[in-house]
Amino acid sequence: MKLPENYGFNISNCVQLEQQKLLGLKSHDFHILMQDLLKIVVRRVLPKEVARVLIKLSSFFKILCSKVINVELF
């Protein structure tokens, strides 16, 4: 996934494959995971009904946390 400069983080530095964990992330990194990367992961892993709900929830929070809120999106 290509992100704007200084928007994301280098996730490869935080991944520990042996323990299957992400370590050393900051709050902004988790924010990016929840709003952007979660959509990609759940689409392939979870059943369609569950994935659809999580993607809508993630999109809702992305809109809610944005600097400008467009009321028409709700």
DSSP file (Angstrom, degrees, kcal/mol; ACC not computed):
  #  RESIDUE AA STRUCTURE BP1 BP2  ACC     N-H-->O    O-->H-N    N-H-->O    O-->H-N    TCO  KAPPA ALPHA  PHI   PSI    X-CA   Y-CA   Z-CA
    1    1 A M              0   0    0      0, 0.0     2,-0.5     0, 0.0    36,-0.0   0.000 360.0 360.0 360.0 129.3    0.0    0.0    0.0
    2    2 A K        -     0   0    0      0, 0.0     0, 0.0     0, 0.0     0, 0.0  -0.808 360.0-175.1 -94.7 126.2    1.4    3.4   -1.0
    3    3 A L        -     0   0    0     -2,-0.5     3,-0.1     1,-0.1     4,-0.0  -0.831  33.2 -91.6-117.0 155.3    0.9    6.1    1.6
    4    4 A P    >>  -     0   0    0      0, 0.0     3,-2.0     0, 0.0     4,-0.8  -0.259  62.2 -79.0 -59.8 154.3    1.7    9.8    1.4
    5    5 A E  T 34 S+     0   0    0      1,-0.3     0, 0.0     2,-0.2     0, 0.0  -0.293 116.0   6.3 -59.6 137.5    5.1   10.8    2.8
    6    6 A N  T 34 S+     0   0    0     -3,-0.1    -1,-0.3     1,-0.1     3,-0.0   0.572 105.7 101.1  64.2  12.9    5.3   10.9    6.6
    7    7 A Y  T <4 S+     0   0    0     -3,-2.0    -2,-0.2     2,-0.0    25,-0.1   0.886  83.6  22.4 -87.7 -45.7    1.7    9.6    6.8
    8    8 A G  S  < S-     0   0    0     -4,-0.8     2,-0.3     1,-0.1    21,-0.1  -0.088  76.3-116.2-106.5-157.3    2.5    6.0    7.6
    9    9 A F        -     0   0    0     20,-0.1     2,-1.2    -2,-0.1     3,-0.1  -0.860  33.6 -94.5-138.2 168.8    5.2    4.0    9.1
   10   10 A N    >   -     0   0    0     -2,-0.3     3,-1.5     1,-0.2     4,-0.4  -0.763  38.6-173.5 -90.4  95.5    7.6    1.2    8.0
   11   11 A I  G >> S+     0   0    0     -2,-1.2     3,-1.3     1,-0.3     4,-0.8   0.759  75.0  70.6 -65.4 -25.8    5.6   -1.8    9.2
   12   12 A S  G 34 S+     0   0    0      1,-0.3    -1,-0.3     2,-0.2     3,-0.3   0.787  94.2  56.2 -64.4 -25.3    8.4   -4.2    8.3
   13   13 A N  G <4 S+     0   0    0     -3,-1.5    -1,-0.3     1,-0.2    -2,-0.2   0.677 110.0  45.6 -76.4 -16.5   10.5   -2.8   11.2
   14   14 A C  T <4 S+     0   0    0     -3,-1.3     9,-2.8    -4,-0.4     2,-0.4   0.503  89.7 100.5-104.1  -7.1    7.7   -3.6   13.6
   15   15 A V  E  <  -A   22   0A   0     -4,-0.8     2,-0.5    -3,-0.3     7,-0.2  -0.673  45.7-171.9 -89.0 131.2    6.7   -7.2   12.5
   16   16 A Q  E  >> -A   21   0A   0      5,-2.6     5,-1.7    -2,-0.4     4,-1.1  -0.914   3.0-172.6-118.2 101.5    8.0  -10.2   14.4
   17   17 A L  T  45S+     0   0    0     -2,-0.5     3,-0.2     1,-0.2    -1,-0.1   0.853  79.4  58.3 -65.0 -37.9    7.1  -13.2   12.3
   18   18 A E  T  45S+     0   0    0      1,-0.2    -1,-0.2     2,-0.1    -2,-0.0   0.897 119.5  29.9 -61.3 -40.1    8.1  -15.9   14.9
   19   19 A Q  T  45S-     0   0    0     -3,-0.3    -1,-0.2     2,-0.1    -2,-0.2   0.487 103.3-130.0 -96.0  -5.4    5.7  -14.4   17.5
   20   20 A Q  T  <5 +     0   0    0     -4,-1.1     2,-0.3     1,-0.2    -3,-0.2   0.937  63.4 129.9  52.7  53.6    3.2  -13.2   15.0
   21   21 A K  E   < -A   16   0A   0     -5,-1.7    -5,-2.6    -7,-0.0     2,-0.5  -0.929  59.1-135.6-134.4 156.6    3.1   -9.7   16.6
   22   22 A L  E     -A   15   0A   0     -2,-0.3     2,-0.3    -7,-0.2    -7,-0.2  -0.973  34.5-179.5-108.5 119.8    3.5   -6.1   15.8
   23   23 A L        +     0   0    0     -9,-2.8    -2,-0.0    -2,-0.5     0, 0.0  -0.894  51.8  28.8-122.6 150.6    5.7   -4.3   18.3
   24   24 A G  S    S+     0   0    0     -2,-0.3     2,-0.3     1,-0.2    -1,-0.2   0.709  75.0 150.4  80.6  21.7    6.9   -0.8   18.7
   25   25 A L        -     0   0    0     -3,-0.2    -1,-0.2   -11,-0.1     2,-0.2  -0.612  35.7-141.5 -87.3 147.6    3.9    1.0   17.1
   26   26 A K    >>  -     0   0    0     -2,-0.3     4,-1.8     1,-0.1     3,-0.5  -0.550  33.0 -97.6 -98.4 169.9    2.8    4.4   18.2
   27   27 A S  H 3> S+     0   0    0      1,-0.3     4,-1.9     2,-0.2     5,-0.1   0.858 124.7  53.7 -59.3 -36.9   -0.8    5.5   18.5
   28   28 A H  H 3> S+     0   0    0      1,-0.2     4,-2.1     2,-0.2    -1,-0.3   0.863 105.3  54.9 -66.1 -34.3   -0.8    7.1   15.1
   29   29 A D  H <> S+     0   0    0     -3,-0.5     4,-2.2     2,-0.2    -2,-0.2   0.909 108.8  47.0 -64.2 -42.3    0.4    3.8   13.6
   30   30 A F  H  X S+     0   0    0     -4,-1.8     4,-2.6     2,-0.2    -1,-0.2   0.863 108.3  56.9 -66.2 -35.3   -2.6    2.0   15.2
   31   31 A H  H  X S+     0   0    0     -4,-1.9     4,-2.1    -5,-0.2     5,-0.2   0.924 108.6  45.9 -60.2 -45.6   -4.9    4.8   13.8
   32   32 A I  H  X>S+     0   0    0     -4,-2.1     4,-2.6     2,-0.2     5,-1.4   0.911 111.3  52.9 -64.8 -42.7   -3.6    4.1   10.3
   33   33 A L  I  <>S+     0   0    0     -4,-2.2     5,-2.2     1,-0.2    -2,-0.2   0.930 112.6  44.1 -58.0 -46.3   -4.0    0.3   10.8
   34   34 A M  I  <5S+     0   0    0     -4,-2.6    -1,-0.2     1,-0.2    -2,-0.2   0.869 121.6  36.7 -69.5 -37.2   -7.6    0.7   11.9
   35   35 A Q  I  <5S+     0   0    0     -4,-2.1    -2,-0.2    -5,-0.2    -1,-0.2   0.807 133.6  11.5 -89.4 -29.4   -8.7    3.2    9.3
   36   36 A D  I  X5S+     0   0    0     -4,-2.6     4,-0.6    -5,-0.2     3,-0.2   0.807 126.2  40.2-117.1 -50.5   -6.9    2.1    6.2
   37   37 A L  I  ><S+     0   0    0     -5,-1.4     4,-1.7     1,-0.2     3,-0.4   0.788 103.2  66.7 -80.3 -26.8   -5.2   -1.3    6.4
   38   38 A L  H  ><S+     0   0    0     -5,-2.2     4,-2.7    -6,-0.3     5,-0.3   0.874  95.6  59.1 -60.4 -37.3   -7.9   -3.2    8.3
   39   39 A K  H  > S+     0   0    0     -3,-0.2     4,-1.1     1,-0.2    -1,-0.2   0.879 106.3  47.4 -59.4 -38.9  -10.2   -2.8    5.3
   40   40 A I  H  X S+     0   0    0     -4,-0.6     4,-0.6    -3,-0.4    -1,-0.2   0.899 114.7  45.6 -70.2 -40.9   -7.8   -4.7    3.1
   41   41 A V  H >X S+     0   0    0     -4,-1.7     4,-1.4     1,-0.2     3,-1.1   0.946 111.6  47.8 -70.8 -49.9   -7.2   -7.5    5.6
   42   42 A V  H 3X S+     0   0    0     -4,-2.7     4,-1.7     1,-0.3    -1,-0.2   0.798 100.4  67.9 -66.7 -27.0  -10.8   -8.3    6.6
   43   43 A R  H 3< S+     0   0    0     -4,-1.1    -1,-0.3    -5,-0.3    -2,-0.2   0.838 112.4  30.5 -60.6 -32.4  -12.0   -8.4    3.0
   44   44 A R  H << S+     0   0    0     -3,-1.1    -1,-0.2    -4,-0.6    -2,-0.2   0.667 124.8  42.6 -99.9 -19.4  -10.0  -11.5    2.4
   45   45 A V  H  < S+     0   0    0     -4,-1.4    -3,-0.2     2,-0.1    -2,-0.2   0.856 104.6  54.6 -99.5 -40.4  -10.0  -13.2    5.8
   46   46 A L  S  < S-     0   0    0     -4,-1.7     0, 0.0    -5,-0.2     0, 0.0  -0.514  92.7 -86.0 -98.6 161.7  -13.5  -12.9    7.2
   47   47 A P     >  -     0   0    0      0, 0.0     4,-2.8     0, 0.0     5,-0.2  -0.269  46.3-108.3 -59.4 154.1  -16.9  -13.8    5.8
   48   48 A K  H  > S+     0   0    0      1,-0.2     4,-2.5     2,-0.2     5,-0.2   0.854 116.3  52.4 -56.6 -41.0  -18.5  -11.2    3.6
   49   49 A E  H  > S+     0   0    0      2,-0.2     4,-1.5     1,-0.2    -1,-0.2   0.916 114.0  42.2 -64.3 -43.7  -21.2  -10.1    6.1
   50   50 A V  H  > S+     0   0    0     -3,-0.2     4,-2.2     2,-0.2    -2,-0.2   0.915 114.5  51.0 -69.0 -44.0  -18.6   -9.6    8.9
   51   51 A A  H  X S+     0   0    0     -4,-2.8     4,-2.6     1,-0.2     5,-0.2   0.898 107.0  54.6 -61.4 -41.2  -16.2   -7.8    6.6
   52   52 A R  H  X S+     0   0    0     -4,-2.5     4,-2.2    -5,-0.2    -1,-0.2   0.909 109.4  47.3 -60.3 -43.5  -18.8   -5.5    5.3
   53   53 A V  H  X S+     0   0    0     -4,-1.5     4,-2.3     2,-0.2    -1,-0.2   0.923 113.6  47.1 -65.5 -44.7  -19.7   -4.3    8.9
   54   54 A L  H  X S+     0   0    0     -4,-2.2     4,-2.4     2,-0.2    -2,-0.2   0.873 111.8  50.6 -66.6 -36.8  -16.1   -3.8    9.9
   55   55 A I  H  X S+     0   0    0     -4,-2.6     4,-2.4     2,-0.2    -1,-0.2   0.912 111.6  47.6 -67.3 -41.9  -15.3   -1.9    6.7
   56   56 A K  H  X S+     0   0    0     -4,-2.2     4,-2.3    -5,-0.2    -2,-0.2   0.898 112.8  49.2 -64.9 -39.6  -18.3    0.4    7.2
   57   57 A L  H  X S+     0   0    0     -4,-2.3     4,-2.1     2,-0.2    -2,-0.2   0.912 111.9  48.5 -64.9 -42.6  -17.3    1.0   10.9
   58   58 A S  H  X S+     0   0    0     -4,-2.4     4,-1.8     1,-0.2    -2,-0.2   0.901 112.2  48.8 -63.6 -41.7  -13.8    1.7    9.8
   59   59 A S  H  X S+     0   0    0     -4,-2.4     4,-2.3     2,-0.2    -2,-0.2   0.884 108.4  54.6 -65.7 -38.8  -15.0    4.2    7.1
   60   60 A F  H  X S+     0   0    0     -4,-2.3     4,-2.7     1,-0.2    -2,-0.2   0.936 110.4  45.1 -59.8 -47.1  -17.3    5.8    9.7
   61   61 A F  H  X S+     0   0    0     -4,-2.1     4,-2.0     1,-0.2    -1,-0.2   0.820 110.0  55.2 -70.0 -29.3  -14.4    6.5   12.1
   62   62 A K  H  < S+     0   0    0     -4,-1.8     4,-0.4     2,-0.2    -1,-0.2   0.922 112.2  43.1 -66.4 -42.6  -12.2    7.7    9.2
   63   63 A I  H >< S+     0   0    0     -4,-2.3     3,-1.0     1,-0.2    -2,-0.2   0.917 113.7  51.8 -66.6 -43.4  -14.9   10.3    8.3
   64   64 A L  H 3< S+     0   0    0     -4,-2.7    -2,-0.2     1,-0.2    -1,-0.2   0.841 112.6  45.2 -62.9 -35.0  -15.5   11.2   11.9
   65   65 A C  T 3< S+     0   0    0     -4,-2.0    -1,-0.2    -5,-0.2    -2,-0.2   0.448  90.3 110.2 -90.5  -0.8  -11.8   11.8   12.6
   66   66 A S  S <  S-     0   0    0     -3,-1.0     3,-0.1    -4,-0.4    -3,-0.0  -0.305  77.2-120.3 -73.9 161.0  -11.1   13.8    9.4
   67   67 A K  S    S+     0   0    0      1,-0.2     2,-0.5    -2,-0.0    -1,-0.1   0.848 102.6  38.5 -69.0 -34.6  -10.4   17.5    9.5
   68   68 A V  S    S-     0   0    0      2,-0.0     2,-0.6    -5,-0.0    -1,-0.2  -0.978  77.2-152.5-120.9 125.7  -13.4   18.3    7.4
   69   69 A I        -     0   0    0     -2,-0.5     2,-0.8    -3,-0.1    -5,-0.1  -0.867   2.3-154.3-102.6 122.8  -16.7   16.4    7.8
   70   70 A N    >   -     0   0    0     -2,-0.6     3,-1.6     1,-0.2     4,-0.3  -0.862   3.2-158.7 -94.7 110.9  -19.0   16.1    4.8
   71   71 A V  G >  S+     0   0    0     -2,-0.8     3,-1.3     1,-0.3    -1,-0.2   0.771  86.4  68.5 -63.0 -27.8  -22.5   15.7    6.2
   72   72 A E  G 3  S+     0   0    0      1,-0.3    -1,-0.3     2,-0.2    -2,-0.0   0.723  87.7  66.6 -66.9 -20.7  -23.7   14.1    2.9
   73   73 A L  G <         0   0    0     -3,-1.6    -1,-0.3     1,-0.3    -2,-0.2   0.723 360.0 360.0 -73.5 -20.2  -21.5   11.1    3.5
   74   74 A F    <         0   0    0     -3,-1.3    -1,-0.3    -4,-0.3    -2,-0.2   0.464 360.0 360.0 -85.0 360.0  -23.6   10.0    6.5
